[in-house]
Amino acid sequence: MFLQILRCPFSHSPLTLAEPSLVDALNEKVAAGELRNRSGDLVERRLDGGLVDAQRQWLFPIFEQIPQLIADEAIPLVDAAASVEVPHE
């Protein structure tokens, strides 16, 4: 129910839980030191999950069951820095 009220800070579209395969792929990038967020900072913590916007452009990381909805913490999914296969529903 909580998920239904969350919105993307950019587009205000609904957010959905990221597929485990996407989270796993991003965590591989974290382990390799290759994943950066919107502000250009290296993501150093493993993601516990993520929330994806309706346009599938941004993933908002979940750490310790807390969604990080700060715009600069968002991970671009269409950016070459992420370079992961984004599954479509």
BELPE-V929228 format. One record per residue. RES is the residue in three letters. PSI is psi in radians with two decimals (* if undefined). NEAR is the number of other ideal C-beta (glycine too) atoms within 10 Angstrom. Layout:
BEGIN
res & psi & near
RES & PSI & NEAR
RES & PSI & NEAR
END
This chain:
BEGIN
res & psi & near
MET & -0.69 & 4
PHE & -0.68 & 6
LEU & -0.56 & 11
GLN & -0.41 & 8
ILE & -0.21 & 8
LEU & 2.45 & 14
ARG & 2.67 & 15
CYS & 2.28 & 20
PRO & -0.36 & 16
PHE & -1.00 & 13
SER & -0.20 & 12
HIS & 0.31 & 9
SER & 2.79 & 14
PRO & 2.69 & 15
LEU & 2.52 & 22
THR & 2.75 & 15
LEU & 2.39 & 14
ALA & 2.53 & 25
GLU & 2.51 & 16
PRO & -0.60 & 11
SER & -0.62 & 12
LEU & -0.78 & 22
VAL & -0.74 & 20
ASP & -0.77 & 12
ALA & -0.71 & 18
LEU & -0.65 & 23
ASN & -0.53 & 16
GLU & -0.70 & 12
LYS & -0.67 & 18
VAL & -0.84 & 17
ALA & -0.58 & 10
ALA & -0.07 & 8
GLY & 0.57 & 10
GLU & 0.03 & 14
LEU & 2.22 & 24
ARG & 2.64 & 16
ASN & -3.07 & 23
ARG & -0.61 & 16
SER & -0.03 & 10
GLY & 0.00 & 8
ASP & 2.53 & 11
LEU & 2.30 & 10
VAL & 2.05 & 20
GLU & -0.24 & 8
ARG & 2.46 & 11
ARG & 2.42 & 12
LEU & 2.37 & 22
ASP & -0.30 & 14
GLY & -2.93 & 17
GLY & 2.79 & 25
LEU & 2.32 & 22
VAL & 2.41 & 24
ASP & 2.89 & 21
ALA & -0.53 & 13
GLN & -0.10 & 12
ARG & 0.69 & 16
GLN & -0.45 & 17
TRP & 2.48 & 26
LEU & 2.24 & 27
PHE & 2.02 & 24
PRO & 2.65 & 26
ILE & 2.15 & 17
PHE & 2.20 & 14
GLU & 0.77 & 6
GLN & 0.25 & 7
ILE & 2.02 & 9
PRO & 2.38 & 19
GLN & 1.72 & 19
LEU & 0.36 & 15
ILE & 2.24 & 13
ALA & -0.76 & 14
ASP & -0.28 & 11
GLU & -0.18 & 19
ALA & 2.54 & 23
ILE & 2.10 & 25
PRO & 2.26 & 15
LEU & -0.32 & 21
VAL & -0.07 & 12
ASP & 2.54 & 13
ALA & -0.40 & 6
ALA & -0.58 & 16
ALA & -0.76 & 21
SER & 0.94 & 12
VAL & 2.69 & 18
GLU & 2.05 & 9
VAL & 1.92 & 16
PRO & 2.47 & 13
HIS & 2.53 & 6
GLU & * & 6
END
